[in-house]
Every structure is written in C-alpha cells, then in structure tokens.
Amino acid sequence: MNPRIKSVQANDDFTLSLEFTNNEKKIFNVKPYLTKGIFKELNDITLFKTAKVFDGTVQWIHEQDLCPDTLYLKSVPVKN
C-alpha cells in the first residue's frame, strides 16, 4: 500500500503540493483531469482551491476526489 496524503496545497497552476504520510513531498499535475467528467468544474480556480485532505486522499468541495495511489504514483518529488 502506498502512503496516504497528510497535507495538500492547491496551487494557481492547477497543481497540488502534497505531503504524504511517509513525509515525502511531491507535486501532482491536475490539468490532464480537468477535461474529464466531474473534474471539469475544477477549471474554476476558486473551486480548485477548495482541495482538502479527506480520509487519506484529496477531496474538493463537491466531493470530487482522486485515488491516493494515483496521487502518489503520478506525482513528482519536490526538488530541494
């Protein structure tokens, strides 16, 4: 099982700054998902910025969420 989300910051460029339960920090690009189904409304930056940690993953105000494994495996490490 991959680590889960400990903290999230929604950025102006439609990426998420993530910290995982193993203390890794990564960036996840949400842009490829913004053309699909329930994620389309997150093109509104105000709605995108409602991202919060919920049950080990990221969830938005209208209950959109992403699999925590996807967030971990498809994000890139933050360079120091």
C-alpha positions in Angstrom: 0.0 0.0 0.0 1.3 3.4 -0.9 1.4 6.3 1.6 -1.6 8.5 2.0 -2.0 12.2 1.9 -1.1 14.2 5.1 -1.4 17.7 3.7 -2.4 19.4 0.5 -2.0 22.9 -1.0 -3.8 23.8 -4.3 -1.6 26.0 -6.5 -2.5 28.6 -9.0 -1.2 26.5 -11.9 -3.6 23.6 -11.1 -1.1 21.5 -9.4 -1.3 20.1 -5.9 1.6 20.3 -3.4 1.3 17.1 -1.4 2.9 15.8 1.7 2.5 12.1 2.3 2.3 10.1 5.5 5.9 8.9 4.8 6.9 12.6 4.8 7.7 12.7 1.1 6.7 15.9 -0.6 5.5 15.8 -4.2 3.7 17.8 -6.9 0.7 16.4 -8.8 -0.5 18.0 -12.0 -4.3 18.0 -12.1 -4.5 19.7 -15.6 -4.9 16.4 -17.6 -8.0 15.6 -15.4 -9.8 18.9 -15.9 -11.3 17.9 -19.2 -13.0 14.8 -17.8 -16.5 14.5 -16.3 -16.8 15.6 -12.7 -13.4 17.4 -12.7 -14.4 19.9 -15.4 -15.8 22.4 -12.8 -12.4 22.5 -11.2 -11.2 24.6 -14.1 -12.6 27.4 -11.9 -9.6 28.3 -9.7 -11.8 29.2 -6.8 -13.3 25.7 -6.8 -9.9 24.1 -7.4 -8.5 25.8 -4.3 -11.1 24.1 -2.1 -9.0 21.0 -2.1 -8.6 19.4 1.4 -7.3 16.2 2.9 -10.1 13.7 3.4 -9.6 10.1 4.5 -6.0 9.9 3.2 -6.7 11.5 -0.2 -7.6 14.9 -1.7 -11.2 15.9 -2.0 -12.9 19.1 -3.3 -16.0 20.9 -2.2 -18.3 19.0 -4.5 -16.8 15.6 -3.4 -14.5 15.1 -6.4 -11.5 13.1 -5.3 -8.5 11.2 -6.7 -7.2 7.8 -5.7 -4.4 8.2 -3.2 -2.4 5.7 -5.1 -2.7 7.8 -8.3 -1.6 10.8 -6.4 1.5 9.1 -5.1 2.5 7.2 -8.2 1.9 10.0 -10.7 3.3 12.9 -8.7 6.9 14.1 -8.9 9.2 14.7 -6.0 9.8 18.3 -4.9 13.4 19.3 -5.5 15.1 20.9 -2.6 
